[in-house]
Every structure is written in structure tokens, then in C-alpha cells.
């Protein structure tokens, strides 16, 4: 997300005149619905109504978003502790939920730099407030280790070239790119393959891609009715099968255990008895050349 307090007036930058500056409360927004699923309070009635409709047809969603969140925690710890990465680009970060990416990374390597990107100005505002707890320059929404950028995944070049991203991320050094529960909001018309290729190509050798994506594979009804709830939201939910999600990793090398339901990616606790199936795939891959 480009901070609405910084950047140019170009679309996707968050400056004056940007389409992202206006907070649209007439439609549910995925980030605010996700916040509601997690038990947060940074959402509107329209988001809560849509989320409750989703819960009626997919009652496992709360367990799913928590499992997705814990997958992100484990993946960030891995790329920082074992992968040695010291800079993270988190696109589609959503509303801050502690511990957030920079808190997890800094608990291992305090100098790790994190650029947060989202297209919802509410997310930007809350993220900047969180950064303010760590000596943030509130005029720019950044400090030496963090940046908050208002921008859209559908324009990956604008994300990569944004000055508040470039201020934090050195693309000559390994980067961990986080696309956690966001690519499924790209419709086929958005050409997600091209979006992912642009982002992967920008990463140097030794970088990591952390990606999770919703699927209907694990449910008999394929959760099509649940996905349709997002038809009236600011972005549609596009459930994709395992093979299609695998495509998004390109020629990156998946770490064990590969692309699996998020609770199964290097779990730190034994599985819960009678836990519902979670329709979210997750994987971590490394760029080796």
C-alpha cells in the first residue's frame, strides 16, 4: 500500500487524486472481511453482512483464515531464520493483526526491512499507526526498516517501482515476496500469470516466494456458493485447483512439503482431532537461478 500521505498522483500511488484514497463503504472489501473472520473490529456493516453470508455456506472459514495466518508466521520465520533473507515485500498485507510480518521478522533479525502493500486506504492508515509505535516518520509512513504503500497487485510494475518500496527493498539482494491469500482475488481477466511473472522476474537469485491461495478442491460443493458472496465485493474470489495454483510459482523450487493445505506446511503442533478440511493451499519456493 502506498501511504495516502506520500507518493505521486499516479493511479496506484496513493497521492492526491489516486482512486485508492476514497474509502468505499458501499461494497464489502476482502481485507475488512478477513479482519472480521479473524475477530477484528476494523470493518463496516457491509463487510460483516457479507462475511456472515460466507460463514453460512463455508462454516470452516474462521479456522481457515487462522490456519492461513499461522502458515504465514511459520513461512516468515523460515525465510528469515533459515533462508537468511533480510527484506520482505508483503503484497496484499491486509489489516494489521499482531504479530504482523515485521514483528515476526524482527524477533529473529531486528534489521529486517519490510514493505507492506495493499489497495485499501483503511489498511494503509492502520498499518501506519502500527509503524508509529516503532519511531515511524508519520509524514511518509516509513522508517529505516518499514514502508507502507497504497498500491494494487494488478499493476505489479507500479508496486515494484514505487519509491516507498524502493526505499526499503534492494532488488539486487534476496527478497521474500509474500502473496498470502491475495492472488485468488485476481480474476483470469487480470492475467494473474503475467502479474506473477513480473514479480518473480524482479527477484534476484536466493529470493523466496510465499504464496497461499483458496481452493474448492477439498469440498464436494467446491464452495462455489461461498465464492459467489464476493461477487458484490470490491474483488471477486477465484477458487483454483492445485495444478493451477502451482503454476504461480513458475520455475522457483518449492521447499518440502511442497504446495499443501496450509495447516500441513511444516506444522509445529499435531493436527486437531476432527478439524475441518481447509481449502487454502500454501507453499514456499526459492529462486535458484
C-alpha positions, 0 to 999 in steps of 0.5 A: 500500500502506498501511504495516502500521505506520500507518493505521486498522483499516479493511479496506484500511488496513493497521492492526491487524486489516486482512486485508492484514497476514497474509502468505499463503504458501499461494497464489502472489501476482502481485507475488512472481511478477513479482519472480521473472520479473524475477530477484528473490529476494523470493518463496516456493516457491509463487510460483516453482512457479507462475511456472515453470508460466507460463514453460512455456506463455508462454516470452516472459514474462521479456522481457515483464515487462522490456519492461513495466518499461522502458515504465514508466521511459520513461512516468515520465520523460515525465510528469515531464520533459515533462508537468511533473507533480510527484506520482505515485500508483503503484497496484499498485507491486509489489516494489521493483526499482531504479530504482523510480518515485521514483528515476526521478522524482527524477533529473529533479525531486528534489521529486517526491512519490510514493505507492506502493500495493499489497495485499501486506504483503511489498511494503509492508515492502520498499518501506519499507526502500527509503524508509529509505535516503532519511531515511524516518520508519520509524514511518509509512513516509513522508517529505516526498516518499514514502508507502507504503500497504497498500491494494487497487485494488478499493476505489479510494475507500479508496486515494484517501482514505487519509491516507498518500496524502493526505499526499503527493498534492494532488488539486487539482494534476496527478497521474500515476496509474500502473496498470502491469500491475495492472488485468488482475488485476481480474476483470469481477466487480470492475467494473474500469470503475467502479474506473477511473472513480473514479480518473480522476474524482479527477484534476484537469485536466493529470493523466496516466494510465499504464496497461499491461495483458496481452493474448492478442491477439498469440498464436494460443493467446491464452495462455489456458493461461498465464492459467489458472496464476493461477487458484490465485493470490491474483488471477486474470489477465484477458487483454483485447483492445485495444478493451477495454483502451482503454476504461480510459482513458475520455475522457483523450487518449492521447499518440502512439503511442497504446495499443501493445505496450509495447516500441513506446511511444516506444522509445529503442533499435531493436527486437531482431532476432527478439524475441518478440511481447509481449502487454502493451499500454501507453499514456499519456493526459492529462486535458484537461478 
